[in-house]
Amino acid sequence: MKFNCLGNERDLTISHGVVAGWTGRDIGAVQHHIDELAELGVAPPSTIPLYYRVSSAAFTQEGEIEVLGKDSSG
C-alpha cells in the first residue's frame, strides 16, 4: 500500500493488524452500547477495549467494500 506522510509517499507492506474494539472516548456511552446489544442477545466483551488480530486482507484503500447486508458496520 502507498501512504502519504507529511508530503512523502511511502510504500508499506502490511502483514497483520490489530483492531481495538469496544472503544470510545466516553466509557458511559460504550457501556450503554454494550447494554443495548446485551438486550439483543449479544454477549459482552471480555475486556474493554478488546484487542484482536486481523488479516492483512482486511486492509484496503478502495472507495467501496463488499458487505453482507445493509446493517453491517466496522
N, C-alpha and C positions, 0 to 999 in steps of 0.2 A: 504494500500500500504506500501511496505517496502522501506525505503530510507537509503542510507549510507551517514552519515555526519561525516567527519573527522575520518573515520575508525570505527565509531559506527553505528550499524544498528538500525534504528528507525521504529516502526510501527506507521503509521498515518492514521486516518480516515478523508477523505475529504468530507465535507458536501456541500460545494459550492465553486465556484471560480469566480474570476473577471479577465476579459480579457481587456487588453489595446489595442485597435485597432487604426489604422491610426497613428502609431508612427514611429519614426526614429530619427537617430542622426542628419540628415540633413533635416531641415524643407523645404528647397527648393525642395529636392527630393520627400518628402512626398506630397508637393503641386503639383509637376509635375505628380505624380501618380494619385492624385485626379482629375487633369485636363484631363488626359488620359481617366479615367473612365467616366468623365462627357461627353466626346465626344461619348461614347458608350451608354449614357442614364442612367448611374448610378448616383443617387443623391449623393451630397457631404455629409460628416458627419456634424452633428450639432455642434460638437466641435472637436478640435484636441488637445490631443488624445481623443478618445471616449471610455469610460469605460462601460462594460456591464457584467452582471452576467451570468454564465453558469452552467449547471447542473453538479453534480459530475460524472454523466455517461460519460461526455466528456473527463475525465482523463483516461489515460492508459499508461502502460509501455510496451505494446506489440511492437514487431518489425514491424508489419504491421497493417494498419487500412483499413476499407472499405470506399470508397468514391463514389460519384455519377458519376464521369467522369474523364477523363484524365486532364481536366483543373481545377480540384479542387485545393484549396490552404488553408493554415492556419490550 
